[in-house]
Amino acid sequence: MKELKKEQRYNFLKFIIILFGIIAVYFYFFQEKFSEYNLKKSISACVLAQKRTSESFDLEKSKKYCEEKIMKQKEDY
């Protein structure tokens, strides 16, 4: 009976280790995808804020400004 419990415990620990491994690999490979999505959303929000706060709005200038500003913040972080 005790051997059965040890085997169950060993199998459970093996399962947990494999599960953590799969989760780590998932986050490692998909980090870039999520990062790119968040970057695009941040730039869009910045452009929208520029549009609402400025009287003379130029989309290209605002987008370039926001990209530079957000990239600088990303590098500083």
Backbone hydrogen bonds, N-H to C=O, Kabsch-Sander energy under -0.5 kcal/mol:
donor,donor_aa,acceptor,acceptor_aa,energy
5,K,1,M,-1.6
6,K,2,K,-2.2
7,E,3,E,-2.2
8,Q,4,L,-2.2
9,R,5,K,-2.6
10,Y,6,K,-2.5
11,N,7,E,-2.5
12,F,8,Q,-2.4
13,L,9,R,-2.5
14,K,10,Y,-2.3
15,F,11,N,-2.2
16,I,12,F,-2.4
17,I,13,L,-2.3
18,I,14,K,-2.2
19,L,15,F,-2.6
20,F,16,I,-2.5
21,G,17,I,-2.0
22,I,18,I,-2.4
23,I,19,L,-2.3
24,A,20,F,-2.4
25,V,21,G,-2.3
26,Y,22,I,-2.4
27,F,23,I,-2.4
28,Y,24,A,-2.1
29,F,25,V,-2.4
30,F,26,Y,-2.1
31,Q,27,F,-0.8
34,F,30,F,-1.9
35,S,31,Q,-2.4
36,E,32,E,-2.4
37,Y,33,K,-1.8
38,N,34,F,-2.4
39,L,35,S,-2.1
40,K,36,E,-2.2
41,K,37,Y,-2.1
42,S,38,N,-2.3
43,I,39,L,-2.2
44,S,40,K,-2.4
45,A,41,K,-2.3
46,C,42,S,-2.2
47,V,43,I,-2.5
48,L,44,S,-2.3
49,A,45,A,-2.2
50,Q,46,C,-2.4
51,K,47,V,-2.3
52,R,48,L,-2.1
53,T,49,A,-1.8
54,S,50,Q,-1.8
57,F,55,E,-0.7
58,D,56,S,-0.5
62,S,58,D,-2.5
63,K,59,L,-2.7
64,K,60,E,-2.4
65,Y,61,K,-2.6
66,C,62,S,-2.7
67,E,63,K,-2.5
68,E,64,K,-2.3
69,K,65,Y,-2.6
70,I,66,C,-2.8
71,M,67,E,-2.4
72,K,68,E,-2.2
73,Q,69,K,-2.1
74,K,70,I,-2.4
75,E,71,M,-2.3
76,D,72,K,-2.4
77,Y,73,Q,-1.6
